[in-house]
Amino acid sequence: MPLRSLENSSSTSSTFLLSGIPGLEHVHIWISIPLCFIYTVSILGNCTIIFIIKTEPSLHEPMYLFLSMLALTDLGLSLCTLPTVLGIFWAGARDIGHDACFAQLFFIHCLSFLESSVLLSMAFDRFVAICRPLHYASILTNTVIGRIGLAALGRSVALIVPLPLMLRRFPYCGSPLLSHSYCLHQEVMKLACADIRANSVYGMFVIVSTVGIDSLLILFSYALILRTVLSITSRAERLKALNTCVSHICAVLLFYTPMIGLSIIHRFGKQAPHLVQVILGFVYLLFPPLMNPIVYSVKTKQIRDRVTQTFCS
């Protein structure tokens, strides 16, 4: 296509079109009911976790401070996608401007990689608590925890900022249709009428340097934890030590499984049914914020008791 016609085409395409669930457009209003319930539970659940940890002095410990970071990140993820998802399923509002789309994908990816960093920090917390219990308080001071949080945030922002800036350089022509109810970098870049190899390579670098490294370090942490636990002679003590890790393991699986699956499908699974991409996309962004507060409320006695006290008093 000549450059001039390409520019004309891109100038007429100032918006992208978001998608709901293909083939079920006639029941979108009914699908919005469980989606609205999921968002309500996610927001209330994570706000409750943050409120309880903030107001209960006995919970001002490293494990719970990291949990409050996780809840804050999950809250941000829910609020990032809520306007466009409910806009589509409630009102059929599919148009989104380029800048709004780039802003949304920045926050989605930034918060996703921040959550990966928080999960790694929580794995380090469990490692120190089980493998170096005598040094736990001296290693994980409030100052250290604050620096870990700032480093995680700084890494996420620094790695994600180039993505929307690179996307803004491109002209967009042809079909502006996106596969999801929100914007993702790996989808938007495919709509560009330009060479996207730099975006693709950089996007893969970001995933490997965040999710890839974090997941390997989490596995390494649990290998060391397992070695320490198996060296404990008392069966009851072994189970007690492992039980403190159950909630975190559930959070790790809830986050990494759909995220890795969605990344693989977007990059290599071109033959995968479109419906699979859509459902996996919803699982990736909706289920961790929904399930994490539930898992930690059920499996962590201190949180469970405080939640019960708050709502039953």
Number of C-alpha atoms within 10 A of each C-alpha: 7 6 8 9 11 16 16 13 16 18 12 10 17 16 18 21 18 22 22 23 19 13 9 10 15 11 11 19 15 12 17 18 13 10 17 16 12 18 21 13 17 27 22 15 22 27 17 18 24 21 12 18 20 15 10 11 9 10 16 15 16 21 18 20 20 22 24 23 18 28 25 19 22 29 22 18 24 23 16 20 21 16 13 25 24 22 17 22 25 16 12 17 16 20 18 17 13 19 14 13 21 22 15 20 23 24 21 24 22 23 24 23 26 26 26 26 25 23 25 24 23 25 26 19 21 24 23 19 21 20 18 14 13 11 11 17 14 10 16 19 13 15 10 13 19 14 12 17 19 12 14 19 18 13 16 24 18 10 19 22 15 14 20 20 12 14 19 14 10 16 18 28 20 12 11 17 16 19 20 22 24 26 26 20 21 17 16 21 22 16 19 20 17 14 11 16 10 10 18 16 10 16 18 16 13 17 17 13 13 19 21 16 15 21 18 12 16 21 14 14 20 18 13 14 22 17 12 16 20 12 9 13 9 11 11 9 12 16 13 12 19 14 13 15 18 15 18 21 16 15 19 21 12 18 22 18 13 20 18 14 15 21 16 12 17 13 12 10 13 10 7 11 10 14 13 12 19 19 14 17 22 17 18 21 20 20 19 27 29 24 19 26 27 19 17 20 20 15 16 15 11 15 21 16 12 17 17 11 10 11 7 7 6
